[in-house]
Amino acid sequence: MTSYPSTSMRAVACAAWLSLSVSAAVANPAVAAPERESLESLRQTTLALIQALVDKGVLTAEAAQAMRLQAQQQAQQPTPAQPSAGQPAAPGTAAVPVQRVPYIPDSVKAQIRTEVREEVLSQARAERWGMPGIVPPWVSRLQIDGDVRFRHQSDSLDAGNTPASNYVSAVLDQSPAVTRALSYASVSNGFPTETTTEGRDRERLRMRLGVTARVSDEVGVGIRLATGSATDRVSTNQTLGQNFNKYQLMVDRAFIRLTPLAGLNQPYGLDLSFGRIPNPWFSTDMVWSENLNFEGAAVSGRWTNADDTFEPFATVGAFPLRERRAPVQRERWLYGAQVGARFNLSPLSRFKVGLAYYEYQNIEGREEEDWLVSGTDFVAGPSYGQTAYGDALRQKGNTLYEISAAPVGVSDYPVLFGLAHRFKPLVLTASAQFDHFSPFNLLATAEYVRNTAFSQTDFRARAGSRFDGVDAGGRRDGYHVKLAVGHLDVREAGEWQLSLGYKHLGSDAVLDAFTDSDLGLGGTNIKGYILGLNLGLARNTTLGVRYLSASNIDSTINDTNPGQLGVNTLQVELNVRF
């Protein structure tokens, strides 16, 4: 949900600084006439902004008057005439310090003008200044936003990739089986379910429509609908070519957000979110896909110092993945906590860092032993399969093993697979923004993850005697780096951003269900780079091009059966936001 502060304190600070420094500069005869005219225009804009803040009740009339008087007093201070170059001061006259007017670079003035203008215009749109009585009061409490994106996607698979039939054979011939790309094998009918060597071209559409409502200063709600599939939680794309059939709209978000400290004018803040909420973590798409939303509750707190240069934050959350249905099914949960800080080393250098710890409960596989006697045969009991990692959840990359352990003589039973490792990832995320090249910016992000619960000993203890001495393999680490140059957020015609990223994500560093779905067709056990360009065609209308090249890190089958998968993807998209 978007909150609407009366006006950012940043705008007030800009107004105060400009009113003091610019007034002195305008009054000084040493300033050239063209520069004085430019500064006078800036001063008038600043005074108008101060009056607007008074009219909106953000700044009291007394404070505004004091600000103007201070500027006038500074401007009226006499500046002694200085002797010309090489001319000594008059005898008996004490040397008077020279009053120096600080030079304000054009780029800085332009940036300040833009920031102040955007602050005021954003506030004016949100509160509908100048339109009293035209719209009902409840309209001012709503904000509607969304986007429509049309994408052409071409996936090119390497000709040397391991054939899909090898994945089927590896599962059927090896007992008990271990694999990292079960999505290519059908263990029920003995045939591949997908191709690993033939390319694919798709036209895809995404539509998202969100509404946020400010019920009061302390309470808000948010709802968003999106296209996509009910079984794909990390993508909202709808593939065209369904014989003109209509698309489904899913509830992508639905949440309540409480801000109990709003309006108290305190340096600290607190947000409580409940429901299907946006990603509450500072992260990249290596751990959490940008299309993923969380179900549960999250609490975030922050504190800002007086000069807005340092802001520590903390977030905790609890999210149910599956409900408990006694006695046949255990619940699954995700818990998380993150601490970090945002800090500015200078007005043009901004940094942010966060350290997060996540823990999945009951997600790992265990040997299934729930068998019942039926006449002279055995049948699967009601809790059989409760630790399986289902195909509707997984992508590919995590190490899986066969959790089925049928009694001797039972041949017709469902073959199930579970996660070989537990998941308790520790994640360090950092970003740096440099504005020294205004209007262009430089943005760098980096993320490192380690699964602290990765253990071969723990795997064998859960897998049972069939896996005595078996090493499931896999990797516990991953990292992601990205560098972007251009505009931070491409909104206007002519704006652009160029980015280059590299990702190296081990098979069992994170749960493959929730990570990015684009690089290497999604999942873990993947390495590769992403080159992207966004170009503004018109206001809120962009043309985007991305090229992704990826290959596997370890064998896509298991450590004893070699498997190779290389994928190059081209995405060209037209995106319109509103």
C-alpha positions, 0 to 999 in steps of 0.5 A: 500500500502506498502512504501519502505523507503531507509533503516530504521533509526533503522538500522542506529542507530543500526550500530552507537551504535555497531560501537562505543561500540563494537570497544572499547570492542575489543580493551580492553585487559580485554576482554577474547579472545573468547568474543573478537573474537565474538565482532570482528565478530560483528564489521566487520558486522557493518562496512559492514552495514555502507558501504552498507548504504553509497553505497545506498546513505542513509548515506553520506561518510563523516558521515560514516567516522566520525563514524569510526574515533570516534570508532577508537579514543575510541578504541585507548584511553589508558587503564592504568594498574591497580594494582592487587587485594590487591596491593596498587597504587604506591606512588604519583600516582593519582588513574585513573578511571577504563575503564569498557566495558559494557556487551552485553548479547548474547540474545541482540546481537542475536536480534540486528543481526536479526533485522539489517539483516532483515532490509537489506534483506528486502531492498535488496529484495524491491530494487533488489540490485545486479540485475541492468539491469536484470529486467525492472525498472517498476518491482522494483515499484511493490510488489505482495503478497497474501495467500491461506488458506484451513480450516476445520470448525466444528460447534457444536450447543448445544442441549438445544438451542431454536428451530428455530420455536420459532423465527418464532412464536415470529415474527408472533405472536407478533405485533409489533415484537422485535427480535435479531436473525431474521436470524433464522426466515422467516416471509414471509412463516412462516418456519425457515431458519436455524437450531439452534440445528444441527451441521455443518462441512465445508471445506473452502478455501480462496485465496487473491492476492494483488498488490501494485505499487509505482508510485512515492515517494508520490503516490501509488496504491493497488489492491487485489482480493479475494474469497468469496461472494458478499453479505458477507463483513466480510468473504472471505471464499469459502465453498467447495462442489459446485459440482466442480463449479468454484469460484468467485473472488471479488475486495477486495481492490482498492485504491490510497494512497498519502504520500505528505511528503515522502522524506522530512526527517521530523519527521512527516508523512501524508497518504491519502487513497481513494477508497476501503481501508484496515482498517485504525483504530487501533482496534480488531475484536470486532468492525471491522472484520479482513476481512472488508475493507472500502469504502471512504476516510481516512487521517492519520497523525503521528509524531515521536520524535528523539529517536523513543520512542513516536509517536502520531497519528490521523486518520479521515475517511468518508465512504458512506454505501448507496447512496442517490436516491431522493426522495425514499432513504436517504443516509447512512454514517459512520464517524470516528475519532481516536487519540492515541500514540505509546510509548516505556517505554524501548527497550523491552517494547512497548505500543500503545493506541487509542481512537476512535469515530464512528457515523452512519448516517441514519442507525436506523429504523423509522416507515414506513408510505409511503402508496398510495391509489390504487382503494379501497386498499392501496399499499406501496409507493416508499420510503417504506422500506428505513430505513429497516436493510436488511438481506443482511447486518445484521448478528445477535444480534442487537435489531430489531423491526417491522417498518411496520405500515400498515393502517387498513384493509391492510393485504398483505404487506412486513414485514420489520425490522429496528434497534431499536437503533442508533449507535455512539460507543466510543472505547478504544483500547490498546496493550502491547508488551514485548520482555524480553524473546527473541526470545519469546514475550508476547503480550496483547491487550484489547478493550472496547466499549460503544454505546453513542447513546443507548436510549430507549426514542429515540427508542420509539420516532422513532418507533411510537405510537405502541411502547408506553411504550415498552422497546426494551431492549439490552445492550450498552457495550462490551469488549475484552481481548487477551493474546498471547505468542510466536513469534509475526509473525509466519513465519519460521519453528518451530516458534509458537504462543499460544493465549487466548482471551475472548469477551463479546459484548452486543447486541447493542454495535456495528453494527453487520454487521461489527464485527467478523463472527467466534465467535458464528457464528458471530454478537453481543449479545455474550460472549465466549473465543477463544483459538488458536495455530499457528505453523510454518511448513516451511517458510511462511507456518503455521498450525493453530488450533482455538477453539471458545466457545460462548453463548448469553448474553441476550435472542436471541429473546427479553426480554419477549421471552426467547431464547438461543444459544450456539455454539462451533467451531473448526477450523483447517487450513493450510495457505501459504503466499507469 
